[in-house]
Amino acid sequence: MDILNELGKIESAEQARAVFEERMDANQFGRISRITHPEVLKRIANAVVICNPAHIFINTGSESDRAFIRNLAVETGEERPLALDNHTIHFDLPGEQGRIVDRTFYIADPEDQVSSLANRMNRPQALEDVRVNMTDIMAGKTMMVGCYMRGPVGSPVSNPALEITSSAYVSHSAELLYRNAFADFDKEVAARGHFFTNVHSQGLNRPEDLPDARVFMDRQYQTTYSFKCTYAGNTLLLKKGNHRFAVDKAVYSNRGEELSEHMFITGIQGPGGRVTWFAGAAPSGCGKTTTAMAGHLFVGDDLAQMWIEDDGSIRTVNPEAGIFGIVEDVNQEGDPLLMKVLRQSGHEVIWSNVLIDETNIPHWLGNHEPLPEKGINFQGEWYPGKTDDYGKPVPMSHPNSRCTLRSTSLDNYSSEADNAAGVITRIFTYSGRDADTMPPVWVAPDSDHGVVIGACIVSAATATEVGASGIKRAPWANAPFIPGALGDYMDAQFRFFGNANIQKSFQPVMAGLNYFLTDSARGGSTNRLLGEKKDVKVWLAWLERYAHQEAGCIQTPVGNLPLYRDLVPLFEEIIDKPYPKDLYDRQFSLYVDNIIARIELQEAAYAKEENIPGRLFEILAQQKEKLHAWKQTKGRVILPDDMER
């Protein structure tokens, strides 16, 4: 039962055209007539019948169409102009400052396997929810229909997608973040044999409606439904909603040949001007954008589609064309290229949930700039010392405040981002918010151990999920977006990175990164980070040299660590900073009990899952056995010098 078809009852292209002729003016009808694929027409027409908009706007991606959408966002009050030209502010509801994971569901039939880390709802109940909440939800509003490609046009792993919404803010965001492919949509749908459909409406956009807000993902019909919410992570379903469908495609349709990951893509320049491409996973709010921006050549900061090319290389493209980035702790010292876009005119930026001062300038936590005396933020008027109804301090800006912008605005933007052939990717990193266990960087001895690094990410919860708290497992930083069984996804990882078709010269280097190790976890008295944000440039540079056999390592039970003598010149060359030996010792000592406890946490958690590949448990058991042996001979805390011996 296809819910969109069941409720709309449009079953042919002829019926769809009749709906368009009746509901559209001549200009818009002329536009939709340029789309001929019958399935595309039926999806749009069914959404029209169900949501019943007053007007329909077909977005062709022209500059005049983009201007119409920008102006509509201001007219409806979804956005407000700021002091810098083409900068606007959008505020989400106070109770919707992140993904509403408790109200996000996969539509599933009884026999469907759904990730143990996700919510499911049976199809009849989901149909009733959509019927009750989305019937006539766009009455009096304008429906905007956009035809996009999630990836460069012509790439073998790009996915066509429809974004249908009554929110001009959502449509405006889509124009910054994705490639409008109206002119190529029929051709791309025919070539790919599929497309994704996304239907959203904010409804009346009232706080009292939030308990009824829902995000549904129908994997069988590759359709998402979202209603009564406005935060882009819940509404711009081209992003994480369709990412889930792309994960499904990689796991169940092309296992071992393709992956869809929650990863940045960036290029690091090495000696002699060579460029080595990285892709890296980190949960939202854990430094993924910062790492992407630390590269010399920027392709993407959030999502990656990858495949094995005929030449035996791993190729990667970014399904997006922009950034929807967290701004907390973005500042001139750590993020100069991004700050240039955010603080200088000439770029189009949508801000969300930051503080706007009396001169219409945005401010946010961690920007290292003077604090304004008052302003407007996501909870209304703000001033230092303001508290909420429960006496809790109201922050200047929400920790999940965002900026949305086109990647082409960045000085380190690479034209390779639009190359349908992708970039040859050699290095893959995995990281989370780990305050007390792993060192800043370590490398897997082979691809199987690399998959285990990704499977065992542990992170402090961030503000990207409403109601999330504490420390939790975050496998591959992709767990919230894995629709099927974790065992299937893990099997796809082992098969892909261990694929015999990957040529020796293109073998992946797979590593863990950790920027969040604290002073107190290594014998200090403060909770400050043991290092600085800019140090990431050194860890990436060392990995680049390691991949080209230009850096040595210390072999340990959990992976290979850098040598002090290789890091010292990189700190001086890359960030002009001394790197004392005592800091190296603190950062790269192994706290054996902590690591063993982390391994046992993973063993216990994965033992509850079905069909987890046995290779995971073999590797974890080997690591634990070797760590126990080292503990007996070297102690609970092992310095790098002792590891070498």
PyMOL commands that set and color helices and strands:
alter all, ss='L'
color gray80, all
select helices_A, chain A and resi 3-8+13-23+26-32+38-51+63-75+101-103+123-134+168-177+182-192+207-212+232-235+240-253+271-273+288-294+336-343+407-409+415-418+447-455+475-477+479-481+486-497+504-506+520-522+533-547+564-575+581-588+592-607+614-634+640-644
alter helices_A, ss='H'
color red, helices_A
select strands_A, chain A and resi 55-59+80-81+87-90+104-108+120-122+142-150+159-165+179-180+196-201+214-218+223-227+258-261+263-269+275-281+297-300+304-308+314-317+322-326+349-352+355-356+362-363+375-377+380-382+402-406+423-431+441-443+458-460+471-473+509-513+554-556+559-561+590-591+637-638
alter strands_A, ss='S'
color yellow, strands_A
deselect
rebuild
show_as cartoon
